[in-house]
Amino acid sequence: MIKISEYITKLVPYTPGKPIEETKRQYGIKEVIKLASNENPLGPSPLAIDAIKKNLHLLNLYPDGSCFQLKEEISKYYEFRPQNIVFGNGSDELCDFLVRLVCEPGDKILTSHRAFDTYRLSAQVARCDTTFVPQTSDFKFDLKNFKKHWTPKHKLIFLTNPNNPTGTYNTKSEMDAFFEDFGNNNDVIIVIDEAYFEYTRAADYPNSHVYVRKFSNVVSLRTMSKVYGLAGLRLGIMFANEGLCELVNKVRKPFNINSLMQVAAMAALKDIDFLEKTKKLTWQGLDFFYEELKKMNLQYLPSQGNFVLFDTKKDSLEVFEQMLKKGIILRPVKNYDLPTWLRMSVGLMTENEKAISALREALL
Ligand SMILES: Cc1ncc(COP(=O)(O)O)c(C=O)c1O
């Protein structure tokens, strides 16, 4: 057998949320609610569904590899030139592109010890280690500490704002201070992953596009998987300076965005009603969770995403299992050094209510 690098043989793969069908089979139950992957409980944008239906007859053709029309639309919407935009098959693919582009084997990436796992995975496949900066006691990225951990070997820094799985965020003043140190550092690229951007309510939450416009080493990532309800079709959007976008396009496969996603994304962008409805439902769900968790005396982290992380005060895997038996899928976060905590996505209000009453029983 050919020798395979230990970076691969020792790789611990990403664990996605447990699928609904698998849970039904395993526990012999008919009704299962999945609050495990921060998906949109309202389904896809209805305008996107219409666009997909109207374009099914074109599936014999290869998609437009340059995504010309979609890029024009995104360009107008976000006020970036098309040259400043690259699409990925999900923003996780964009993370992969960036690592492949920038890192040589033996280089490193820098992120927080409780951040989205995809960064570590992309780095490991590229034979690179990840340095994890511990979070602050209030579960935030410790941006002041990044400077202490950074070395010229660290070619990429991944910041997640708001962060998953904690739901916490870094404020504008914290980010401004961070960019005083790193903004003009030509030896590193800073990626700001804003998968949950649209759900944020905090007045001092900073939009990463400001930093992209100001510094040539900053990349902003957004996704259509969350608020637009299109996780199954996959579209990540990268904003960065023109030179970097050109290089990322060299790494990208020509047809990475399928034709249905291209038309769905253009339609979803215009679906303001759906966007507003999703945000309203999410905020209502979060406020409901906060009230109920308070009544149960459980610590939770106020969230800027569409999920909440809370402390069960028990072995989280046991509570997770109890919840599965009751037909509710949550997300354990043990691998983030949080052995008693669970993450719960916001669902429809009826689903949220069922989840809370199941949780009460599970914690008895
Ligand atoms: C912080 C963060 N970034 C990126 C993603 C992935 O987004 P996409 O579906 O666009 O790959 C997620 C998905 O859960 C996420 O939580």
The ligand as an ORCA input file, in Angstrom:
! r2SCAN-3c Opt
* xyz 0 1
  C     -19.226     29.624     10.893
  C     -19.661     28.853      9.700
  N     -19.049     29.069      8.542
  C     -19.411     28.409      7.434
  C     -20.421     27.473      7.480
  C     -20.723     26.667      6.258
  O     -21.409     27.332      5.366
  P     -21.613     26.715      3.922
  O     -22.862     25.900      4.003
  O     -21.723     27.919      3.061
  O     -20.422     25.868      3.585
  C     -21.090     27.209      8.654
  C     -22.151     26.194      8.673
  O     -22.656     25.761      9.656
  C     -20.693     27.915      9.798
  O     -21.274     27.690     10.965
*
